[in-house]
Amino acid sequence: MFSVPVFSAPEEAAVRITPLDVRNHTFPKRFSGYASDEVDSFLGMIADDYEDLLRESEELREKVIRLEVRVEDLASNESLLQETLTTAQRMSENVKQVAIKEAEVLLGEAEIRAEKVLDAAHRRASKLAGDLREMKHLRTRLSASVRAAIETHLGILDGLTQAPDDEPSIGTAEAFLPIVHDSPKGAEA
């Protein structure tokens, strides 16, 4: 029987023998045993294949580590992108809400201004209606006054055209003098 040395690497707990162990191992010589050249040649091939497999295993292990690091990076980027997207959505909603509130405020201000303009227009229309009523009343009074003056003058004209015979004629100055009646002489004092 032969003994195989056990080596354990910290990361490679499954590897119990190295390619160098295979190359350097010697079997005891016995009579009518195996051909030592063939055994040495076979052990060399096994050592080479084993070395290749160990190298490939190490490369794959390093590749797995790199890929795990890459996966962690991508996962953190994904989480960062997710947070960014969530933040952008929240900001979009906030901007939308602010825009709606600003629009409501502007609309309210516009309604207040429109009410003020409308109120001013109503006051102006009411004042103009009052002024119009006052002008109509003034026109009515003026018309009545002019009519009265015309009627008075027509009355005077009618009185002048129907002049009595005992009145002096218009062409003399006596027509405009007051008529004085003779009174007794003792009554003047």
C-alpha positions, 0 to 999 in steps of 0.5 A: 500500500502507498501513502498519499500526503494530505495538503490543505490550502486555506481556500482549496480544502477539496484539493488533497494532492498537488501536481508536484506531489504526483510528480515526486511520489515514488513507489517502492520497488518490488519484484515483478511490479509495474514497469517504472518508465510507464508508471512515471510517464503515466504519473507525468500525464496525470500531473500535467492534466491535474495542473491544468485542471487546477489552473483552470479551476483557479481561473474560474474561481477568479472569474466567479469573484470578478463576476460576483463583484460585477453583480454587486456593482450592478445590483447597487447601480440597479438600486441607485437607479431605482431610487433615482427613478422613485425620486424623479417620480416624486419630484414630478408629482411635486412639480405637478402639484405645485403647478396645479396650486399655482394655476388655482391661485392664478385663476383665483386672482384672475376671478377676483380681478374680474369681479373688481372690474365687473363691480366697477363697471356696474358702479359706472353703469349705475352712475351713468343711469343716475346721470341719465335720469337726472338729465331727463328730469332736468330736461323736463324741468327746463322744457316746462320752464321754457314752455312757461316762459313761451306761454308768458311771452305769448300772453304778453304778445296777445295782450299787446295785439288786443290793445284797448283804445284808451291806451296810448299808442306804442310809438309814444313815450307815454305808453311806458309811463305809469298811469297816475290818477289825480288825487285830492291835494290834501291827501298827499301829506 
